[in-house]
Amino acid sequence: MINLKSRLIWLTETVAMGTGLLILLACVFDWLI
């Protein structure tokens, strides 16, 4: 059985990374336009 806590931490880190990338892309597009 997969450890639920470590999976939850992994999920949180993945979501945080995705959000950070989206914000970074938004800043880049805002700078280009």
mmCIF entry with sequence, helices, sheets and N, C-alpha, C, O atoms, coordinates in Angstrom:
data_MODEL
# 
_entry.id   MODEL 
# 
_entity.id                         1 
_entity.type                       polymer 
_entity.pdbx_number_of_molecules   1 
# 
_entity_poly.entity_id                      1 
_entity_poly.type                           'polypeptide(L)' 
_entity_poly.nstd_linkage                   no 
_entity_poly.nstd_monomer                   no 
_entity_poly.pdbx_seq_one_letter_code       MINLKSRLIWLTETVAMGTGLLILLACVFDWLI 
_entity_poly.pdbx_seq_one_letter_code_can   MINLKSRLIWLTETVAMGTGLLILLACVFDWLI 
_entity_poly.pdbx_strand_id                 A 
# 
loop_
_entity_poly_seq.entity_id 
_entity_poly_seq.num 
_entity_poly_seq.mon_id 
_entity_poly_seq.hetero 
1 1  MET n 
1 2  ILE n 
1 3  ASN n 
1 4  LEU n 
1 5  LYS n 
1 6  SER n 
1 7  ARG n 
1 8  LEU n 
1 9  ILE n 
1 10 TRP n 
1 11 LEU n 
1 12 THR n 
1 13 GLU n 
1 14 THR n 
1 15 VAL n 
1 16 ALA n 
1 17 MET n 
1 18 GLY n 
1 19 THR n 
1 20 GLY n 
1 21 LEU n 
1 22 LEU n 
1 23 ILE n 
1 24 LEU n 
1 25 LEU n 
1 26 ALA n 
1 27 CYS n 
1 28 VAL n 
1 29 PHE n 
1 30 ASP n 
1 31 TRP n 
1 32 LEU n 
1 33 ILE n 
# 
_struct_asym.id          A 
_struct_asym.entity_id   1 
# 
_struct_conf.conf_type_id            HELX_P 
_struct_conf.id                      HELX_P1 
_struct_conf.pdbx_PDB_helix_id       AA1 
_struct_conf.beg_label_comp_id       LEU 
_struct_conf.beg_label_asym_id       A 
_struct_conf.beg_label_seq_id        4 
_struct_conf.pdbx_beg_PDB_ins_code   ? 
_struct_conf.end_label_comp_id       LEU 
_struct_conf.end_label_asym_id       A 
_struct_conf.end_label_seq_id        32 
_struct_conf.pdbx_end_PDB_ins_code   ? 
_struct_conf.beg_auth_comp_id        LEU 
_struct_conf.beg_auth_asym_id        A 
_struct_conf.beg_auth_seq_id         4 
_struct_conf.end_auth_comp_id        LEU 
_struct_conf.end_auth_asym_id        A 
_struct_conf.end_auth_seq_id         32 
_struct_conf.pdbx_PDB_helix_class    1 
_struct_conf.details                 ? 
_struct_conf.pdbx_PDB_helix_length   29 
# 
_struct_conf_type.id          HELX_P 
_struct_conf_type.criteria    ? 
_struct_conf_type.reference   ? 
# 
loop_
_atom_site.group_PDB 
_atom_site.id 
_atom_site.type_symbol 
_atom_site.label_atom_id 
_atom_site.label_alt_id 
_atom_site.label_comp_id 
_atom_site.label_asym_id 
_atom_site.label_entity_id 
_atom_site.label_seq_id 
_atom_site.pdbx_PDB_ins_code 
_atom_site.Cartn_x 
_atom_site.Cartn_y 
_atom_site.Cartn_z 
_atom_site.occupancy 
_atom_site.B_iso_or_equiv 
_atom_site.pdbx_formal_charge 
_atom_site.auth_seq_id 
_atom_site.auth_comp_id 
_atom_site.auth_asym_id 
_atom_site.auth_atom_id 
_atom_site.pdbx_PDB_model_num 
ATOM 1   N N  . MET A 1 1  ? 0.839  -1.203 0.000   1.00 0.00 ? 1  MET A N  1 
ATOM 2   C CA . MET A 1 1  ? 0.000  0.000  0.000   1.00 0.00 ? 1  MET A CA 1 
ATOM 3   C C  . MET A 1 1  ? 0.877  1.256  0.000   1.00 0.00 ? 1  MET A C  1 
ATOM 4   O O  . MET A 1 1  ? 1.884  1.333  0.704   1.00 0.00 ? 1  MET A O  1 
ATOM 5   N N  . ILE A 1 2  ? 0.468  2.224  -0.800  1.00 0.00 ? 2  ILE A N  1 
ATOM 6   C CA . ILE A 1 2  ? 1.228  3.465  -0.916  1.00 0.00 ? 2  ILE A CA 1 
ATOM 7   C C  . ILE A 1 2  ? 1.002  4.326  0.326   1.00 0.00 ? 2  ILE A C  1 
ATOM 8   O O  . ILE A 1 2  ? -0.116 4.433  0.829   1.00 0.00 ? 2  ILE A O  1 
ATOM 9   N N  . ASN A 1 3  ? 2.075  4.930  0.804   1.00 0.00 ? 3  ASN A N  1 
ATOM 10  C CA . ASN A 1 3  ? 1.969  5.804  1.967   1.00 0.00 ? 3  ASN A CA 1 
ATOM 11  C C  . ASN A 1 3  ? 1.174  7.049  1.576   1.00 0.00 ? 3  ASN A C  1 
ATOM 12  O O  . ASN A 1 3  ? 1.587  7.809  0.700   1.00 0.00 ? 3  ASN A O  1 
ATOM 13  N N  . LEU A 1 4  ? 0.037  7.248  2.229   1.00 0.00 ? 4  LEU A N  1 
ATOM 14  C CA . LEU A 1 4  ? -0.870 8.335  1.879   1.00 0.00 ? 4  LEU A CA 1 
ATOM 15  C C  . LEU A 1 4  ? -0.251 9.710  2.144   1.00 0.00 ? 4  LEU A C  1 
ATOM 16  O O  . LEU A 1 4  ? -0.450 10.649 1.374   1.00 0.00 ? 4  LEU A O  1 
ATOM 17  N N  . LYS A 1 5  ? 0.499  9.813  3.240   1.00 0.00 ? 5  LYS A N  1 
ATOM 18  C CA . LYS A 1 5  ? 1.081  11.105 3.607   1.00 0.00 ? 5  LYS A CA 1 
ATOM 19  C C  . LYS A 1 5  ? 2.105  11.567 2.577   1.00 0.00 ? 5  LYS A C  1 
ATOM 20  O O  . LYS A 1 5  ? 2.096  12.725 2.161   1.00 0.00 ? 5  LYS A O  1 
ATOM 21  N N  . SER A 1 6  ? 2.994  10.650 2.165   1.00 0.00 ? 6  SER A N  1 
ATOM 22  C CA . SER A 1 6  ? 4.018  11.026 1.187   1.00 0.00 ? 6  SER A CA 1 
ATOM 23  C C  . SER A 1 6  ? 3.372  11.358 -0.160  1.00 0.00 ? 6  SER A C  1 
ATOM 24  O O  . SER A 1 6  ? 3.839  12.237 -0.885  1.00 0.00 ? 6  SER A O  1 
ATOM 25  N N  . ARG A 1 7  ? 2.285  10.636 -0.485  1.00 0.00 ? 7  ARG A N  1 
ATOM 26  C CA . ARG A 1 7  ? 1.578  10.905 -1.736  1.00 0.00 ? 7  ARG A CA 1 
ATOM 27  C C  . ARG A 1 7  ? 0.916  12.277 -1.689  1.00 0.00 ? 7  ARG A C  1 
ATOM 28  O O  . ARG A 1 7  ? 0.888  12.995 -2.688  1.00 0.00 ? 7  ARG A O  1 
ATOM 29  N N  . LEU A 1 8  ? 0.386  12.636 -0.526  1.00 0.00 ? 8  LEU A N  1 
ATOM 30  C CA . LEU A 1 8  ? -0.267 13.935 -0.364  1.00 0.00 ? 8  LEU A CA 1 
ATOM 31  C C  . LEU A 1 8  ? 0.751  15.063 -0.487  1.00 0.00 ? 8  LEU A C  1 
ATOM 32  O O  . LEU A 1 8  ? 0.476  16.095 -1.100  1.00 0.00 ? 8  LEU A O  1 
ATOM 33  N N  . ILE A 1 9  ? 1.934  14.859 0.103   1.00 0.00 ? 9  ILE A N  1 
ATOM 34  C CA . ILE A 1 9  ? 3.012  15.850 0.010   1.00 0.00 ? 9  ILE A CA 1 
ATOM 35  C C  . ILE A 1 9  ? 3.442  16.004 -1.447  1.00 0.00 ? 9  ILE A C  1 
ATOM 36  O O  . ILE A 1 9  ? 3.655  17.119 -1.922  1.00 0.00 ? 9  ILE A O  1 
ATOM 37  N N  . TRP A 1 10 ? 3.569  14.866 -2.162  1.00 0.00 ? 10 TRP A N  1 
ATOM 38  C CA . TRP A 1 10 ? 3.961  14.907 -3.574  1.00 0.00 ? 10 TRP A CA 1 
ATOM 39  C C  . TRP A 1 10 ? 2.931  15.679 -4.388  1.00 0.00 ? 10 TRP A C  1 
ATOM 40  O O  . TRP A 1 10 ? 3.284  16.488 -5.247  1.00 0.00 ? 10 TRP A O  1 
ATOM 41  N N  . LEU A 1 11 ? 1.647  15.420 -4.109  1.00 0.00 ? 11 LEU A N  1 
ATOM 42  C CA . LEU A 1 11 ? 0.569  16.089 -4.830  1.00 0.00 ? 11 LEU A CA 1 
ATOM 43  C C  . LEU A 1 11 ? 0.607  17.595 -4.578  1.00 0.00 ? 11 LEU A C  1 
ATOM 44  O O  . LEU A 1 11 ? 0.448  18.391 -5.503  1.00 0.00 ? 11 LEU A O  1 
ATOM 45  N N  . THR A 1 12 ? 0.819  17.975 -3.324  1.00 0.00 ? 12 THR A N  1 
ATOM 46  C CA . THR A 1 12 ? 0.874  19.393 -2.961  1.00 0.00 ? 12 THR A CA 1 
ATOM 47  C C  . THR A 1 12 ? 2.036  20.094 -3.663  1.00 0.00 ? 12 THR A C  1 
ATOM 48  O O  . THR A 1 12 ? 1.889  21.205 -4.172  1.00 0.00 ? 12 THR A O  1 
ATOM 49  N N  . GLU A 1 13 ? 3.197  19.425 -3.682  1.00 0.00 ? 13 GLU A N  1 
ATOM 50  C CA . GLU A 1 13 ? 4.372  20.008 -4.341  1.00 0.00 ? 13 GLU A CA 1 
ATOM 51  C C  . GLU A 1 13 ? 4.140  20.154 -5.839  1.00 0.00 ? 13 GLU A C  1 
ATOM 52  O O  . GLU A 1 13 ? 4.549  21.146 -6.442  1.00 0.00 ? 13 GLU A O  1 
ATOM 53  N N  . THR A 1 14 ? 3.476  19.156 -6.442  1.00 0.00 ? 14 THR A N  1 
ATOM 54  C CA . THR A 1 14 ? 3.200  19.197 -7.876  1.00 0.00 ? 14 THR A CA 1 
ATOM 55  C C  . THR A 1 14 ? 2.261  20.348 -8.211  1.00 0.00 ? 14 THR A C  1 
ATOM 56  O O  . THR A 1 14 ? 2.480  21.073 -9.182  1.00 0.00 ? 14 THR A O  1 
ATOM 57  N N  . VAL A 1 15 ? 1.215  20.513 -7.408  1.00 0.00 ? 15 VAL A N  1 
ATOM 58  C CA . VAL A 1 15 ? 0.252  21.599 -7.625  1.00 0.00 ? 15 VAL A CA 1 
ATOM 59  C C  . VAL A 1 15 ? 0.937  22.954 -7.448  1.00 0.00 ? 15 VAL A C  1 
ATOM 60  O O  . VAL A 1 15 ? 0.705  23.883 -8.222  1.00 0.00 ? 15 VAL A O  1 
ATOM 61  N N  . ALA A 1 16 ? 1.783  23.056 -6.419  1.00 0.00 ? 16 ALA A N  1 
ATOM 62  C CA . ALA A 1 16 ? 2.489  24.313 -6.157  1.00 0.00 ? 16 ALA A CA 1 
ATOM 63  C C  . ALA A 1 16 ? 3.417  24.655 -7.324  1.00 0.00 ? 16 ALA A C  1 
ATOM 64  O O  . ALA A 1 16 ? 3.508  25.811 -7.737  1.00 0.00 ? 16 ALA A O  1 
ATOM 65  N N  . MET A 1 17 ? 4.107  23.634 -7.850  1.00 0.00 ? 17 MET A N  1 
ATOM 66  C CA . MET A 1 17 ? 5.017  23.847 -8.972  1.00 0.00 ? 17 MET A CA 1 
ATOM 67  C C  . MET A 1 17 ? 4.240  24.291 -10.209 1.00 0.00 ? 17 MET A C  1 
ATOM 68  O O  . MET A 1 17 ? 4.662  25.201 -10.922 1.00 0.00 ? 17 MET A O  1 
ATOM 69  N N  . GLY A 1 18 ? 3.103  23.643 -10.458 1.00 0.00 ? 18 GLY A N  1 
ATOM 70  C CA . GLY A 1 18 ? 2.268  23.991 -11.603 1.00 0.00 ? 18 GLY A CA 1 
ATOM 71  C C  . GLY A 1 18 ? 1.754  25.417 -11.499 1.00 0.00 ? 18 GLY A C  1 
ATOM 72  O O  . GLY A 1 18 ? 1.727  26.154 -12.484 1.00 0.00 ? 18 GLY A O  1 
ATOM 73  N N  . THR A 1 19 ? 1.344  25.799 -10.286 1.00 0.00 ? 19 THR A N  1 
ATOM 74  C CA . THR A 1 19 ? 0.839  27.152 -10.063 1.00 0.00 ? 19 THR A CA 1 
ATOM 75  C C  . THR A 1 19 ? 1.945  28.177 -10.287 1.00 0.00 ? 19 THR A C  1 
ATOM 76  O O  . THR A 1 19 ? 1.723  29.223 -10.897 1.00 0.00 ? 19 THR A O  1 
ATOM 77  N N  . GLY A 1 20 ? 3.139  27.863 -9.786  1.00 0.00 ? 20 GLY A N  1 
ATOM 78  C CA . GLY A 1 20 ? 4.279  28.753 -9.960  1.00 0.00 ? 20 GLY A CA 1 
ATOM 79  C C  . GLY A 1 20 ? 4.617  28.941 -11.431 1.00 0.00 ? 20 GLY A C  1 
ATOM 80  O O  . GLY A 1 20 ? 4.934  30.047 -11.868 1.00 0.00 ? 20 GLY A O  1 
ATOM 81  N N  . LEU A 1 21 ? 4.548  27.842 -12.202 1.00 0.00 ? 21 LEU A N  1 
ATOM 82  C CA . LEU A 1 21 ? 4.845  27.922 -13.633 1.00 0.00 ? 21 LEU A CA 1 
ATOM 83  C C  . LEU A 1 21 ? 3.809  28.771 -14.354 1.00 0.00 ? 21 LEU A C  1 
ATOM 84  O O  . LEU A 1 21 ? 4.150  29.547 -15.247 1.00 0.00 ? 21 LEU A O  1 
ATOM 85  N N  . LEU A 1 22 ? 2.537  28.625 -13.969 1.00 0.00 ? 22 LEU A N  1 
ATOM 86  C CA . LEU A 1 22 ? 1.475  29.413 -14.593 1.00 0.00 ? 22 LEU A CA 1 
ATOM 87  C C  . LEU A 1 22 ? 1.673  30.900 -14.315 1.00 0.00 ? 22 LEU A C  1 
ATOM 88  O O  . LEU A 1 22 ? 1.507  31.736 -15.204 1.00 0.00 ? 22 LEU A O  1 
ATOM 89  N N  . ILE A 1 23 ? 2.033  31.222 -13.067 1.00 0.00 ? 23 ILE A N  1 
ATOM 90  C CA . ILE A 1 23 ? 2.271  32.622 -12.701 1.00 0.00 ? 23 ILE A CA 1 
ATOM 91  C C  . ILE A 1 23 ? 3.463  33.169 -13.479 1.00 0.00 ? 23 ILE A C  1 
ATOM 92  O O  . ILE A 1 23 ? 3.440  34.305 -13.953 1.00 0.00 ? 23 ILE A O  1 
ATOM 93  N N  . LEU A 1 24 ? 4.508  32.344 -13.605 1.00 0.00 ? 24 LEU A N  1 
ATOM 94  C CA . LEU A 1 24 ? 5.703  32.758 -14.339 1.00 0.00 ? 24 LEU A CA 1 
ATOM 95  C C  . LEU A 1 24 ? 5.369  33.021 -15.807 1.00 0.00 ? 24 LEU A C  1 
ATOM 96  O O  . LEU A 1 24 ? 5.822  34.009 -16.385 1.00 0.00 ? 24 LEU A O  1 
ATOM 97  N N  . LEU A 1 25 ? 4.574  32.131 -16.407 1.00 0.00 ? 25 LEU A N  1 
ATOM 98  C CA . LEU A 1 25 ? 4.163  32.309 -17.800 1.00 0.00 ? 25 LEU A CA 1 
ATOM 99  C C  . LEU A 1 25 ? 3.330  33.574 -17.958 1.00 0.00 ? 25 LEU A C  1 
ATOM 100 O O  . LEU A 1 25 ? 3.496  34.315 -18.926 1.00 0.00 ? 25 LEU A O  1 
ATOM 101 N N  . ALA A 1 26 ? 2.433  33.819 -17.005 1.00 0.00 ? 26 ALA A N  1 
ATOM 102 C CA . ALA A 1 26 ? 1.586  35.007 -17.056 1.00 0.00 ? 26 ALA A CA 1 
ATOM 103 C C  . ALA A 1 26 ? 2.443  36.270 -16.999 1.00 0.00 ? 26 ALA A C  1 
ATOM 104 O O  . ALA A 1 26 ? 2.179  37.235 -17.716 1.00 0.00 ? 26 ALA A O  1 
ATOM 105 N N  . CYS A 1 27 ? 3.471  36.262 -16.146 1.00 0.00 ? 27 CYS A N  1 
ATOM 106 C CA . CYS A 1 27 ? 4.374  37.415 -16.028 1.00 0.00 ? 27 CYS A CA 1 
ATOM 107 C C  . CYS A 1 27 ? 5.141  37.631 -17.326 1.00 0.00 ? 27 CYS A C  1 
ATOM 108 O O  . CYS A 1 27 ? 5.308  38.766 -17.772 1.00 0.00 ? 27 CYS A O  1 
ATOM 109 N N  . VAL A 1 28 ? 5.609  36.539 -17.936 1.00 0.00 ? 28 VAL A N  1 
ATOM 110 C CA . VAL A 1 28 ? 6.360  36.634 -19.187 1.00 0.00 ? 28 VAL A CA 1 
ATOM 111 C C  . VAL A 1 28 ? 5.480  37.190 -20.301 1.00 0.00 ? 28 VAL A C  1 
ATOM 112 O O  . VAL A 1 28 ? 5.906  38.064 -21.055 1.00 0.00 ? 28 VAL A O  1 
ATOM 113 N N  . PHE A 1 29 ? 4.239  36.679 -20.406 1.00 0.00 ? 29 PHE A N  1 
ATOM 114 C CA . PHE A 1 29 ? 3.338  37.171 -21.447 1.00 0.00 ? 29 PHE A CA 1 
ATOM 115 C C  . PHE A 1 29 ? 2.992  38.637 -21.213 1.00 0.00 ? 29 PHE A C  1 
ATOM 116 O O  . PHE A 1 29 ? 2.885  39.417 -22.160 1.00 0.00 ? 29 PHE A O  1 
ATOM 117 N N  . ASP A 1 30 ? 2.817  39.007 -19.937 1.00 0.00 ? 30 ASP A N  1 
ATOM 118 C CA . ASP A 1 30 ? 2.499  40.391 -19.599 1.00 0.00 ? 30 ASP A CA 1 
ATOM 119 C C  . ASP A 1 30 ? 3.663  41.304 -19.983 1.00 0.00 ? 30 ASP A C  1 
ATOM 120 O O  . ASP A 1 30 ? 3.457  42.439 -20.415 1.00 0.00 ? 30 ASP A O  1 
ATOM 121 N N  . TRP A 1 31 ? 4.900  40.791 -19.820 1.00 0.00 ? 31 TRP A N  1 
ATOM 122 C CA . TRP A 1 31 ? 6.090  41.572 -20.152 1.00 0.00 ? 31 TRP A CA 1 
ATOM 123 C C  . TRP A 1 31 ? 6.234  41.708 -21.670 1.00 0.00 ? 31 TRP A C  1 
ATOM 124 O O  . TRP A 1 31 ? 6.654  42.753 -22.166 1.00 0.00 ? 31 TRP A O  1 
ATOM 125 N N  . LEU A 1 32 ? 5.882  40.638 -22.411 1.00 0.00 ? 32 LEU A N  1 
ATOM 126 C CA . LEU A 1 32 ? 6.023  40.655 -23.868 1.00 0.00 ? 32 LEU A CA 1 
ATOM 127 C C  . LEU A 1 32 ? 5.018  41.585 -24.527 1.00 0.00 ? 32 LEU A C  1 
ATOM 128 O O  . LEU A 1 32 ? 5.331  42.262 -25.506 1.00 0.00 ? 32 LEU A O  1 
ATOM 129 N N  . ILE A 1 33 ? 3.815  41.611 -23.985 1.00 0.00 ? 33 ILE A N  1 
ATOM 130 C CA . ILE A 1 33 ? 2.755  42.421 -24.602 1.00 0.00 ? 33 ILE A CA 1 
ATOM 131 C C  . ILE A 1 33 ? 2.894  43.891 -24.208 1.00 0.00 ? 33 ILE A C  1 
ATOM 132 O O  . ILE A 1 33 ? 2.091  44.722 -24.631 1.00 0.00 ? 33 ILE A O  1 
# 
